Structures are given as C-alpha cells and as structure tokens.
Amino acid sequence: MTTANDKQAKGTGFNPLSRDNIEALTMAIIMAVMLKYFIVEAYKIPTGSMQPTLLGNEDTGIFDRIIVDKLSYHYRDPERWEVTVFKYPLDRSKNFIKRLCGMPGEDFQIADGDLWTRPDERSEWKILRRPRPIQQEVWKRINPADPRYLAWKPIDSARGWSIDGRSKITARGDGAVRLPADGATVLDMYSDGYPSNMGSLLSRARTAPGLNACGDLRLSGEVAALAGTQRVVVELTEGSRRYSFELPGPAADANARPKISAALGNEKPVDAVQALAEKDWKLTAGKRVSFAVQNMDDLLQLEIDGDIVATLEIPRALDQTSSYVLRVEGEGADFEDVEIWRDIYYTTGTKGRDYRIPPGHYVMLGDNTLDSHDSREWMYANYSWSGPGSEGREVRGQWYDRSNPVRVNDAAGPRIFFRDEWGELHDFMEKDAKEGARTPGPFVPRNLITGRAVIVFWPLTWIWPGDWGNDRVPKVTRLRWIH
C-alpha cells in the first residue's frame, strides 16, 4: 500500500498542474462567470444621475457600490419604479442604471414636474403615484447651507418666538414662521438631496439657482405643545392654494381630530375640502410627538408617529410656486428636528413631453432629473459615407454634444470619429460623409434590461475631515436596500 508520505518521497507530491487541480480551477472560473452574468454582479455608481437614491459624485468623494440581481428578470418582466441596469440602446457597450417609469403600450407624459399615464389617446391623463417606499427614497432633503433656508422668518406676530436655525423653534403665543426666508418659492436646486452638509461640497457649476418651482413638498419634525395650545398647523402653499395640516392642541375640544384642509384659492370649485382622521386625538401637554406632512403626486398626507392618519386627493395644480409655514394658536409649542424636503421636479428634456411606448419597450428616467442622461435626452445620429471599404455603409449611434461624434482636423482635412449603437468606433473624412436627420431614441427594449439594483453595500462609513468649521466628524453609512 502506497501512502502519501511514500508519494512525497518519490517526488510525486502536490502538483499545481495536475488534472484534479486544473479541473477544480476551471469549475471555479465557470461558476464565477455564471454568477456574474446570470445571478448577481457588483457595480460602482460613477455619476449623480440617480441621486438621492444612489450617489456618485467626485465633488463629495462618494461612489455607491451596489449589488444587482440578474436572476429575477429571467423569470419575470421588470416592474414600474424598479431601479434597473440595462445596456444603453444607443451604445450597447455601456451599462446604464435608471428607474423604470414608463411601461409597454401606454401613453406616458412628463408635465408640471410630475409623471402621467393613460392607456390610449381617448382616455384622460392620470398622475402616476409612487408607492410609499419609493416616496421615501426620492424625497430630496433641501440643502441646509442654502441661505434661503438657514432659519425660519416670522410672518404673523411670533413676537415671543425663538428661532434656532431651521430645525429648532420655541413658539410662545400665537404666531407663524415661513420658509424660504426671502418670501420666494421653493426651487429645484441641484444641491438638494445630499446627506448632512455634502451639498456645500459641490462645485459652483452644480449650485446655480434652480429654474423650476417645486410644489410637491414635505416637512417633518417633533413637537411638544403647552397646555394652553389650541392647535398646531403646518401649511404648504402651492400657487394660490393653501394646504393646512392641523394637530389639535391640549386645549382643543375633547372630540377634536387631526385634519387636512385644502383651500383652492381662485380655482373652481373654490370651496375648501377636508379630510379628518378616523379617531379623536389631540396633543398631550409636554409630550413630544413626531409628525410629517406632505404633498406628493396630488395626494396630501398627514403622519403622526409614523402612521398616516389622514389623506386627501387634490386636483392637478398648474402653478407650482410654494412655501412652508408653521403656525401655532394658543400658549405655544416647542419644535425640534424640523426638516424640509422636496420632490423630484421632472423636466421634459429636449424631446418633448409625450411618449407613445411601443410593446416590449420601457421609458427610463434618473432620479436626479437635472443631471441624468436618460430617455428624455436620447437622440440618434445617423451617418453614411463613401470611400475605400465603405460600400455606402450607414450607421447610427448616440448623438451627444462634444462626445459623439468627434470632429478632428488632420493634414487631409476634417475627420469624423463616431461610435455606433454596437460600440464600434468608425472614422471617416468629413467630405466623404453625409449626416442624416437626428432621430429620438427614448425607449429601452426588454432584451436589453439585464438586472435590478437591490442593495447599496459600500461605503459602510465615510468620513471627511471636520464639518466645515465644526470639530465633530460626521459619518455616512450607505448600507441600505434600494427601492
């Protein structure tokens, strides 16, 4: 009987090139390849096109790493609102990641900062309401370093009030405060949506004033009312409308209930509409309560301690100018951890706002509509040229200003470098080429959708030196599920 020691003595020990080892290595490689291409894959987010859901920005130094599920779409079709990875139809050598917003066979519209759908041209447009997990993902926290939001401004008495920045307010007696402090509207600032003070890190090119008024707003915080307080009210304005979210105070009637009121201003009908909570409830003197109010996708919601207690549908608003107001009637209340948010204001882009989506195709949009190369912007350039070996060839690929095509002057004259939809690079003399009409290409075919983003796994902690003048060093952990 030959033992292992005998084999080693004869020089027949471990051999890295043995058949068993080669087979094991081959199987490991095959399994790794199958895992990557058919089950899961890791990606790094290079840009801010999906902010705030996914971060990728050189100014802040944050680049999310995500895990993508590539197995699910082998068994089912993608669903609306999923964050998908797909091959870019205009250059299939690239992978893109966007949120799936438009579904096959529907009419799809971007208007008034919102998304709309209808089954056919004979039907009325209906706003697309995002489910609650998606809402929580896409709210953009308004940059705390923006001068217009540094502190609340008294607008109605508030003589006994003390204001500490925008997150802490001590209210004594009747009064009200407002944001933005300059009396203007909430705008779609690029710097909104970043954790902590990261919006302050963005380059000047990223901090230009917003161009669009945002009517979809959210305010959250904690409140502790004094015994003689009749009510605490948060108001969100939208054009001439005023949406009031009322928390009855300790001094309110015993059968008082939280409620939402919508005064539609100059619109018809002009009568206010209301929604009451199902149960009697009022603030308890001295007890701290968390609350949140919001207007998103033409639906008003009032939350108390994390539960939605009242909702109210409102008609489409054409005027999006907006603001936040905090109002107290009675003895007073203390507010802490007050935070303000705005929704994505979807811009229409250069291709118009209406889409008829063919069967088997989808519309993809970035959550950061101000910096997302998505369905709204995709345009094909078309070229044909003559010359040796060309045989009258015609190709198409993405048209992207200063990136594709590229015009270069050489000794023989201007030369065009153009990458087609398959990722192949062509070069030809400009004098031999003919550029056809540019054509929109806003849709992603089903077969190009490869996976679904499921989790951010890195960075676990991210530290920058100091906090812009403060000694404390904040940490940002990005470990989280993606909705």
N, C-alpha and C positions, 0 to 999 in steps of 0.2 A: 504494500500500500504506500503510495507516494503522498507525503504531507506537504503543506505549504512551505514549511522550512526546507524540505528537500528541494522544492522548485526554486526557492531563492538561492539555495546552494549551487544549483545547476545554472544560475543566471537566467531563470525563466520567471522572475517576479513580475511586479506591476509594469505593464506596457501601455502607455497612453494611446498608442496607435493600434491596440488590439481591437478585434472585431466587436467585442462587447462594449467597449468604451465608445467606439465610433457610432454604434447603433444608439447608445444612450444619448450621446451628444446630438445626433441627428433628430431623435424624437423630441429632445428638449427644444431645439430650434423650431421644429414644426409646431409644437404646442405654443411656443411664444408667438409665432407668426399668426396662428389661428386665433389666439387670444386677442391680439392687436386688431386683426382685420375683421373678426366676426363676433367678438364678445365685448371687450372693453378696451379703451385707449385713453391715455392721458394727453391733455392739451394745455398749452400756455396761452393765456389771453394777451395778445400783443397791443390792442388798442382800446380806447374808451367807448367803442360803439354800443356796448351793452350795459354801460353804467346807468343806474346804480346796481343792477343785478350782478354784473361781472365787471371787475376793474382791471384795466391795463393802461398804464399811463407813465411816461418817462418823467414827467414833472414831479409826481409823487413817489416814484420808485416802486409802485405796487403793480404786480402782474399776477393775477389769479392763476392757479393751476387747477384744472378740473378733470373729473373722470366722466367719460362719455360712454353711455350704454349703447352698444352697436348690435345687440341681440334682439331687442324688443321689436324693431321695425322689420325683422324677418317674419314676424307673426302677426303684425297689425300695422295699420296705417298711422301716420302721425296725427296728432290731435291739435286743435286750436290752442294757442297760448304756450305750447311746449317750446323750450329753448332747444333748437335743433342745430346739428352740424351737417353741412351739405357741401357738395362740390359746386363751386361757383359756376353757374351756367355759361358765363361769358369768358371764363378761363378755367377749364376743369382741372388744371394743375394745382389750383388753390382750394383750400378748405375755408369756408366761412361759418360763422356761428351767429344766428339771429333768432328772434322769436317768431314763430309761425302765427300769422294773424289772419290771412285770407285763405279760405277753403275752396276746393274744386267746385266749379259750376255755379258760383254765386256772383252777384254784383257786389263790389267792395268799394268803399268810399272813405277818403280822408277829408274831413271838413270840421271847421271850428275847433281844431285841436283834438278831435275825437275820431273814433273809427265807427263806420256804419256798414250795414249789410242789408241785402234784400235778395230774395230768390230769383226775381226776374224784374224786367223794367215796368211791369204792370203793378208791382207791389210798392208799398210805402217803405222808405228807408227806416231802419230800426237800429238804434245805437247798440254797439257791442259792449256789454257789461262784463268786466273781468271778474272771475271768482275771487273770493276773499284772499286766498293765499297769493294770487297774482297781484292783487292790490297792495298787499303788504310788501311785496318785492319791488314794486316800481315807484312807490312814493319817493319823491326827491326831497330830502331834508334841505331847507333853504339855508344857504351859506351863512353861518353866524358871523363871519367877518364882513359881510356886506353892510356898508354904513347905514343903509335904509332900515336894517333890521337889528341894529345893535341894542335898541331899547324902545319900549312902548311910549307912545306920545299921548298925554291926556287930551281928550277931546270934549268931555262933558263933565264939568266941575272937577271931580277927582282931587280936591284940594288936600284931603287928608291921606292921600295915597303915597306910598313909597315904592319906587321902581328901581330894581336892581338888574340892569341889563334886560334881556328879553325872557329869561327863564324864571325870574322870581318877582312877584308883585305882592305888596301888602296893601290891601284896599280897606279904607276906613270911611264909611259913609257912602252915599250914592255917588256914582261916577262911572266913567268909561275910559278906556285907552284903545289906541289903534296902531296897527302896523299895515303897510310901511309907514315909517315916521314922516316921510316927506309928503304924505297925502296922496301919492300917486298909486298906480296899480302894481300888483304882483306880476313880474315878467319872467320869461323863460331864460334865466341866467344859466350859462354853461357851468358855472362853478357850483351850482346846487347839486345835491345828491352824494357828496363825498363824506365819509366818516370824519368826525371830530373837526379840526380846522384844516383839513387837507385841501379844501378849495382855495386856501390862501397860497398854496404852492404853485398853482397853475400859472403858466406864462401869460403875459399881457394879452397875447393873441386869443387866449381862452377866456378872458374875463371882460370882453366887450359887453356893453349893455344888451340885454335881451330885446328882441323885436316884437314878441307876441305877448299879449295879456293872457294870464292863466286864470281861468275861472274855477277850475277844479282844485280845491284846497282841503287841507286837513290841519287840525290843531289838537294837540294832546297835552295832558298835564295832570297835576294833582291839586285838589282844592280842599281847604278846611274852612267851613263857614262859622261865623259867630252866631250867637243865639238869636240876635235880633235881625237876621238877614231874611228878607222876603224871597229873593231869588237871585241866582247867578245865571247870566246869559252869555253865550258865545254867538256872535253874529258873523256870518260870511256874506259878503256882498258880491253880486255878480251883475254888472251893469246897473240898471235901476232896481234890481231885485234885492231883497234882504231876506236871508235865511236865518232864523233865530232858533237856537237850541237851548232850552230852558231846563235848569236844575232847580226845583223848588227848595227854598232855604228852610232852616229850622222854624222860622216864624210863619211859614206858609200854612194854609188850611190843612187839616188832618187828612183830607182825601185828595190832596194835590198829587199830580203825576208829572214826570218828565215829559216834555213835548217838543215837537218840531213845528215851526210855523214858517210858511213861505209867503212873503208879500211880493207880488209880481210887478209892482210899480205901475208903469204906464202901459203894460201889456194887457191884452184881453184874454181871459177874464181878469179883472183887477181884484177880485175878492181873494183874500188870503186863504190858504189851505193849511190844514194842520194834521198832525199825526200824534196820538197820545200813546204812552207806554201802557202795557196791559194791566199793570198793578200800581196801586198807590205807593208812592215813595217820595221821601224828601231827605235832604242832607241832615245829618246829626251834628249838633253843635260841637265843634272841636275835633270831630273825626275826619281824618284825611281820606279822600276818595279819589281814585283815578278816573279820568274821563277822556273822551275823544269825540270830536265831531268832524264830519267830512261831507264834501260834495264831490262825488266822482261818477262819471258816466250818467249824469242826470238822475242820480239817486242820492238823497240825503240820508245820513245815518248818525245816530247818537249812541255812544257806547258809555257804559258805566261799569267800572271794574272788569273790563274786558268783554262784557256781554253787550250785544246790540239790543237796545231796549225800544228803539223806535226807528222806522224808516219811512221815507216819503219820496215818491216819484215826482219829478218836475218836468215841465216841457222843455224842449230844446231852447237853449239860450244863444242868441247871435252876438250879444255884447258880452265879452269875457273880462272886462275890467273888474278888478276885485280887490278885497282887503279883508283883514281880520279885525274884529272888535271884541273886547272883553268888557262886560258890563255887570255891575253889582247894584242891587237895590236893597237898602236897609243898613244894618250895622256894619257889615264888612265881611271880608274873607281873605285868606292867605293862599296865594298860588305859588306852586313850586314845580320845577322840572317842566315848565311850559315849553313846548317845541312846535314848530310850524313846518309844514310840508306843502309841496305842490305836486300835481300830477305831471306826467309827460304831456307836453303840448306837441302833438304830431303835426309836423309841417308837411305840405303837399309835395315838395320837391319840384323838379323840373319837368316831370312827365304828366302833370295834371293831377286830378284827384280821384277820378273814377276808373275802375278796372272791371272788365268782364273776365273772370278767371276761367280758363278752359278746363275741361275734365282732366283729372290726373295732374293738376298743377296747383301751386301754392304761392301766396304772397308773403315775403319775409321782411320784417322791419326790426331795426335796432331799438333798444330801449332808450338810447341816447340819440334822439332824432336829430339833434343839432350837429352830430358828428358820426353819422352812420352812412356808409356806402351800401345801400340796400335797394329793395325793389323800386323805391321812388326815384332812384337815380340811374339805374342800369340802362345803358344805351349801347347798341351795336354799331361799330364802324364797319364798313364794307369796302373791300379793295379788290381790284383786278389790275393786272399789269402784263405787259408784253416783254419779251426778251428771251435770251437763251434759257431753255429748260422750263420756261413758264407755261407754255402751251395754253395761254389765255386763262390761267388759273384765277379763280375767285375765292376769297376767304373772308371770314368775318370774325370779329373778336370785340372785346370791350373797348369802348371809347372812354378814355379817362384823361382829362386835361393834364398835359405835361408828362404823362406817364405812358400812355399807349394811344396812338402811335408816337414815335420819337423821330424828329427830323434832325439830321446831322449833315453838315456841309463837309464834303471832301473834295479832292482835286478834280474829280469828274463831275461834280455838281451835287446838289442836294440829294441825300439818300434817306429813305424811309425805313425804320425798323418797326415791325408790327408783330405782336404776339396774337395768335388766333385763339379761337374758343377751346382748342385742344391743348393749348400751352406751347404750341410750336412757334418758334421765332422766325420771321421772314424778313429779308431785307431786299430792297429794290430801288432803282433810281426813280426819283420823283417824276421825271419827264416821261417815264415809261408807264406810269401808274394812273389809274382812274379811281377816284373815290366816289362810291355810291352814296345814296342818301342814308343818313343815320336813322336807325330804327330802334324803338324801345324794346327792351327785353326784360320785363319785370317779373317773370314767372320762373319758378323752380320746379322742374319735372319730378315726379315721385321717385324715379330711379336714381336721382342724384342725392337724395336725402339719406345719410349714412348712419346717423346716431342722434341720441338725446342726451343733453347735458344733465347730470344728476347730482353732482356734489362738487363743492369747492374744497380741496384738501390742503391748499397752501396759499398764502403764508399762514402758519399757525400763530405766530406772533410776529409783529412788525414794529420796530422801534425807530424813532428818529430822535436826534439829539435835542433835547429841550422841547418846549412847547411855545415857541415864538415869544420868548421873553419870560416864561414861567419856568420854575425849577423842575416841576413834575415831568415825567417822561411817559406819555400815553402809549398803550399797546393796542394793536388792532389784530384781532384773530378772525380769520376769514373762513374757518371751518364751518360749513353750512350746506344744507340741501338747497337745490336750485328749483324754483317754481316758475 
